Amino acid sequence: MKKKVLAVDIDGTVTLNGFGTIHLKALEKLRNLKNDGHHVIFVTGRSSVEAYILSIFGGLTLLGVGENGGCITHGEIMTHELLGNKEECQNAFSYLKEKLDEPILEKPVFPRLTEVVLDRTFDIKNAQKLLDEKGFNVGLFDSGYAYHINSRGIDKGSGLIKALEMLNADLEDTIALGDSETDVPLFRTVKNNIAVNNSIPELKEIAKIVTTKNSGEGLLEGLDMISSEF
């Protein structure tokens, strides 16, 4: 059996519907794949610590790629691998607070190590233009839940590549599952990919498989569709 790596988004992908509550049957399916010898890792816009904790209680591979690729938390003793630079993200946030007329507020989330998370209360394209004109080396991304300021070049795709190096695993043996804008770089990196039905149109356009069901139900459907891979 060829060992696979499943790179799975959390919110909107392994949840009951939308954000928050985990779809327990979907989690059970992922745990069964882990027990069969495959790696199952969460690649999320949430904190890598949240991904890591869910991996512990879900019985999955003890490695979580969080903060849209900015941080990897892994190991029997929790260890962080920082890929992004929070200071430059905070500086960009401070600049936007000075320049934007709209309210710009940090979103109350689990503490971040490499990014700044903001409420979706302003024009993200205009904000990115301001940052680019000033020469900030950061990007703004919309997860559907919040706006994220990440270091330039940091995304779920680059975070996954680092995770695969740590697992001594191959990109060709990886399958990605997701739903949002932040999963686009992941899908461009992983050609074997599955978009659940509630995904944004841009992700569906580049997906190898698009399910007919949403969120956790879609994850189950997608895994059934590629059962021959395992």
Secondary structure by P-SEA (a helix, b strand, c coil): cbbbbbbcccccccccccccccaaaaaaaaaaaaaabbbbbbbccccaaaaaaaaaaacccccccccccccccccccbbbbbcccaaaaaaaaaaaaaccccbbbbccccccccbbbbcccccaaaaaaaaaaacccbbbbbcccbbbbbcccccaaaaaaaaaaaaccccccbbbbbccccaaaaaaacccccccccccaaaaaaccccccccaaaaaaaaaaaacccc
